[in-house]
Amino acid sequence: MGGWIWDGGDPWGWLAFFVLNGLGAAASVAAGRAFAKSWSPRLLIAPAMAALAAAVHFLHYALFQEPFSWYYYGVGLILLLAAASFGYQTMRVRQMATQYSWAFEKQGLSWRER
């Protein structure tokens, strides 16, 4: 283990890390928005992001022969959970301000009563 986010062994590894985890983060934002759009509870995001983190970690292994590491799986999972929570919250704020426009209005990443 070289670093706390990326192993640091391969000079092109940083590109692999940021490209794959960037695409994974974009997918997790979209998944978070989809969970919010269907009015699903926030707790359902965790198992979906665990599966997505496993898929991203598998791509690291399949494309770049990186060995499996629970530590880097956990780092990826935390990144994906944060991105999915951001997507969930932005969609939920939009829903509350649109669906209940007579009672709530947007206020950053939250809503407030009128």
Backbone hydrogen bonds, N-H to C=O, Kabsch-Sander energy under -0.5 kcal/mol:
donor,donor_aa,acceptor,acceptor_aa,energy
3,G,6,W,-0.9
13,G,10,D,-1.4
16,A,12,W,-1.7
17,F,13,G,-3.0
18,F,14,W,-2.6
19,V,15,L,-2.6
20,L,16,A,-2.4
21,N,17,F,-2.4
22,G,18,F,-1.6
23,L,19,V,-2.5
24,G,20,L,-2.4
25,A,21,N,-2.4
26,A,22,G,-2.2
27,A,23,L,-2.2
28,S,24,G,-2.2
29,V,25,A,-2.3
30,A,26,A,-2.0
31,A,27,A,-2.3
32,G,28,S,-2.7
33,R,29,V,-2.3
34,A,30,A,-2.0
35,F,31,A,-2.5
36,A,32,G,-2.1
37,K,33,R,-2.5
38,S,34,A,-1.5
39,W,36,A,-1.8
40,S,35,F,-2.4
44,L,41,P,-1.4
45,I,42,R,-1.7
46,A,43,L,-0.7
48,A,44,L,-1.0
49,M,45,I,-2.5
50,A,46,A,-2.0
51,A,47,P,-1.9
52,L,48,A,-2.1
53,A,49,M,-2.7
54,A,50,A,-1.8
55,A,51,A,-2.0
56,V,52,L,-2.5
57,H,53,A,-2.5
58,F,54,A,-2.3
59,L,55,A,-2.0
60,H,56,V,-1.9
61,Y,57,H,-1.8
62,A,58,F,-3.4
63,L,59,L,-2.6
64,F,60,H,-1.6
65,Q,61,Y,-1.6
66,E,60,H,-1.2
73,Y,69,S,-2.1
74,G,70,W,-2.4
75,V,71,Y,-2.0
76,G,72,Y,-2.3
77,L,73,Y,-2.4
78,I,74,G,-2.5
79,L,75,V,-2.1
80,L,76,G,-2.5
81,L,77,L,-2.7
82,A,78,I,-2.2
83,A,79,L,-2.1
84,A,80,L,-2.6
85,S,81,L,-2.3
86,F,82,A,-2.0
87,G,83,A,-2.3
88,Y,84,A,-2.6
89,Q,85,S,-2.6
90,T,86,F,-2.4
91,M,87,G,-1.9
92,R,88,Y,-2.5
93,V,89,Q,-2.4
94,R,90,T,-1.9
95,Q,91,M,-2.6
96,M,92,R,-2.6
97,A,93,V,-2.4
98,T,94,R,-1.8
99,Q,95,Q,-3.3
100,Y,95,Q,-0.5
100,Y,96,M,-1.4
101,S,98,T,-1.0
103,A,100,Y,-1.7
104,F,100,Y,-2.7
105,E,112,R,-2.2
107,Q,110,S,-2.8
110,S,107,Q,-1.0
112,R,105,E,-2.3
114,R,103,A,-1.9
